[in-house]
């Protein structure tokens, strides 16, 4: 199925039930709906038209979905009234009802805090009893963590808007399963910074009071790398951190501290604060397999060694990694000498 208008590097697909919902930064693209059951039994490549479209907005940077309520939340729709789209609300939450996937209906939008880059929308069941059972969107709005009550789509209201030190670009985040903690990643607080500030940072928030979220700690990785997307299962977060690949961190709920417990590098030639390597990860398969999308090399499927990970967590063991590299500077005619990266694990403390 082709893009609705033109090609774009930014294109997002989310799934509810048997239907995929597709947005794009391509101008005038809108929302495409595709019934995935069309693919059942196919043995060759075929081309399809969308089963439905919503053209009440033009471009979008991203879309979020709530599978419990059948709403699609389009974010980053910046084509406005002058381009023929009067309801896009400054790139904020643009809500489409897809209870009937064949007829996706616009039901409201919220632009009270301007542009939303990403969001997670849930039926809230956390500690703040004032909002129990309400539909809440946790929004990542370029320089703040912004919470919005979206229960009534005709009158969505901001619950809180919270900044944090040295915000560069509030990109994405994810809630713990009990909705009491959220981990936030900032995509630009590593790239372009002095080398001492290029280590991946993850912001740990206490959101037991939705009106007053509290930043409890900032985890700094041992790797210089940009963070992009993360997802949480239990006390583990699965991060796609560009050149440092998949990083699995353990969250200590008592101290709000994160500890690195596993990784898989999909860009092994280097690890720097640049936009190569892993774009996203998907850890939600019943099999326990994790998908890692690599900008450079395609799709990786990995399985964590949970026995080893849990042993690390239970014993508090820490390891260091020492690396050496060989770079090709020149060759004689016909000679071949590949670049080389070698690593070894050593117990700490260790002098490298």
PyMOL commands that set and color helices and strands:
alter all, ss='L'
color gray80, all
select helices_A, chain A and resi 36-39+81-83+89-91+101-103+129-131+195-197+306-315
alter helices_A, ss='H'
color red, helices_A
select strands_A, chain A and resi 11-16+19-24+31-35+52-54+62-66+71-75+93-97+105-110+118-123+135-140+145-149+157-162+170-175+181-186+199-206+214-224+229-233+236-240+246-252+257-264+278-282+289-294+298-303+319-326+340-347
alter strands_A, ss='S'
color yellow, strands_A
deselect
rebuild
show_as cartoon
